[in-house]
C-alpha cells in the first residue's frame, strides 16, 4: 500500500447486496439519515462540554480513551504504555502524542473488518476531511491535518455537538459525583442538552472495589445514617433527586454481574444490609443484596420517574496484569452467560405489570434474545429490550438483534439505539451504522412482502428517533 491510498465512504455501505432490496434500504435510509441524534446512554466526559476547550491532540482523542482500539492492539502484543494509557502508579507511559499516533498507524491494519475501523474511517473522512487511508508512511501528514483542525473553533466540543445534530447526550456518573460539569453547562447558557445518568454500583454492590470507601461518603454528603437500612435508602433517594435537579437525569444504570433480583421483606433486607455493613457477608450475600437493590431501585423509579437500565453479564477487569497496572475499563472485560427469566422473577412479580415503570434490559449473551428477553418484554408492560450492546454494537450484532427479537418482542418493545461510547467522534458513525442496518432489515421485510413500504418508513423513523425519546421519557 502506498501513502496515497484513497479513503472514501461508499454510499451503500452496509446495505444488502441484492439490487432490489438495496434500493429499498437506500430509500428508507434517506428518510431518516438526517434525523437528530438522541444518545441516552454513554460515557463521554461532561467536562468537555462544560469548558469547551479544544481536544488536546489526535492521540488523546482517538486512542488513549478508546478501549475498543487499544484492546485489539494489545491482543497483538502492543504494550498499553506505548499507546499512552496511563498507569495507576504513575510509572512510565508514552506521553508524546505523535509517537503514540505512529504506533497506532503501524497497527491500523489490525482493525480491518471491525466496527472500530468503520467508526474511525467515518470520523477521519466525514468529520475531519481526511482523504487518505492511514498508514505509517502518511501518519505524520494525517496527524498534522487532524491536529490543525482540532485547534479551530469549529472542532471544539460544543461546535461538534451541534454539527453532529445531537439533540440530547447522556453521560454516566456515580452517586457521589457533585455534577459540577453539568451544573456549569446549565449555567453557561449554551443550548446543548447534556444530562447525567445515575450509576449507583459503587454503593449498591458490596463486591465493588470502592464500596467500603463510597458508602460512608454517601452518608456524609446526604447527612443520612447509612449504617441503617432506612438511612441508606433515604441517602439513595436523596442522590437520585440531586441528579434529577442538577444533572437533568432521566435514567439509572446498573452494571451487575448477573440479572439476579430479590424481593425480601424489609426486616430481612435490613438484616442482610447489616451483615454487609459489618463486613460479614460472603459472595452469596453480595449477590442477594445486589438483587434486592435492583428491586429497591425499581420501587424508587415508580416514585421519581427515572427509567431503569440493567446492564448485566459483563465480567469486568479479568486480567490482573492489566487491571492492577492500568485500572478499570481497559479492555479486559468480556461477556458471560446470563439468565433472565428466573433471575428477574422476584422483581417482575412485584413491578413487572406497572405501566408507569420502564426497565430496559441489555445482554451480552445473544442466545437470550429469542429465548428469554424478547418473550419477557413481549409480555410485561414494564420491560423494554435494550439494543445490541458493547461487543455486539456491530453490523452483524445489530442484524442478529433484529432477527432474534422482532418476531416475539416486535419493534415497539425496543428502545432505539444507544451508542454507549467514550469516543465522542464515533457517535455520528455509530448512529449512522444503526440506521443503515435497521433500514436494511426493514428493506428485506418489504422485499419479502412481510411489511408494507409505508409501514417500513414509519418504523424506520421510530427506530431512529421516536422510540428512544419515548423510552427515556424525553
BELCOR-V995570 format. One record per run of one state. SS is the DSSP state (a for helix, b for strand, c for the rest). FROM is the first residue (numbers start at 1). LEN is the number of residues. Records with the same first field share a line. If there is no record, write none. Layout:
SS=FROM-LEN  FROM-LEN
This chain:
c=1-5  7-12  33-4  40-6  52-6  63-4  76-4  84-13  107-1  112-3  128-4  133-3  151-2  156-1  164-2  171-2  175-5  189-5  196-2  200-1  205-6  223-6  248-3  255-11  278-5  305-2  312-2  316-4  327-7  336-5  352-7  363-5  378-5  386-4  393-2  410-4  415-9  448-5  472-3
b=6-1  37-3  132-1  166-5  173-2  194-2  198-2  251-4  307-5  314-2  334-2  359-4  383-3  414-1
a=19-14  46-6  58-5  67-9  80-4  97-10  108-4  115-13  136-15  153-3  157-7  180-9  201-4  211-12  229-19  266-12  283-22  320-7  341-11  368-10  390-3  395-15  424-24  453-19
